[in-house]
């Protein structure tokens, strides 16, 4: 999931290790505005909710892949550009 300087929130899903990401725009939230998101992957279904609005995404033929989750500021813009991320709460649930 990526948050762009224009406020677009997009997610990229790779069909397999050798393919490019399939990128889907989920929402637009102006920079500096708090938002919530929830990632859910279970029973071979991926859904992502931004501020309560859920989008289901194809997982192609993953069939429960080994996955990981990390949250942080991974600024991939220009090296001189600065960015700030504030994380107010993280809840992780494994079922």
N, C-alpha and C positions, 0 to 999 in steps of 0.2 A: 504494500500500500504506500502510495506516494502523495505528498501534499505539495502542490506547486506554488510558486510566488503569486500566481493569479488566483489562488484559493481553490483550484480544482483538486479534488481527491480522486485518485485513480488507483486501480489495482491491476497488477500484472500476474497472469497465471501461465505457466509454461506447460504445454501439452506433454512434453517429455524433455529429457535432459539435453537433447540435441536441437530443440526448436526455440524460436524466439517467443517472447511473452505475447499473450493475447491481452491487450490493455483495454480496460473498461472504465469509463468515467462513472463514478458513483454519486458525486455531489459537488457543489461549490459552496465553500464556507469562507467568507472574507478573512483575510489575515488578521490576527488579533482577536478573533471570535472563538470562544470556547465551543467545543463540540464533543459529542460522545460517539464512540464506535464500538461495535461488537463483531468479532470474528467467530464464526461457528463452522466447524468441520466435523460432521458425524454421518455415519451411514453413507459414505461416499458422496456427500452433498456439502457444498461450500456456500455459505451465505455471509454477507457482510451488511451490517446495519449502521447507517450514519444518522445520528439524531433520531433513531427509531424507525427510519425508512430502510427496509431490508431489500437487498438485491441478491438473487441466487445466481451463481456462476458455474459454468461447466468445469468439471474436474477431469474431463476427457476420460481416459481409462486408468486413472491413478490406482484405484482399488486400495485405499488406505496406505498412502506412502508414508515413509518416515519424514516427519515435518518438525520444524522448530519455530519458535516465536521469539522475537526480540523487539524491544521498543526503545527508541532513542532518537537522537539528532544525528542523522547520517547525511550531513550536508554534502550534496553531490553537485553543487553549483560551482561558480568560479571560486578559485582558491582565495581570493581577497574578500569574497562576500562573507558576511556573517549571518548567522541565523540563531534563533532561540526557540526552544521547545519547552513547554511546561507540562509535565504529566502530573495530574492531581490524584489519580487513583488507578490501580491495576488490580483486577481480579482474574485469577486463572483457575479454571475448573476443568478437571479431567474426569470423563465419565467412562 
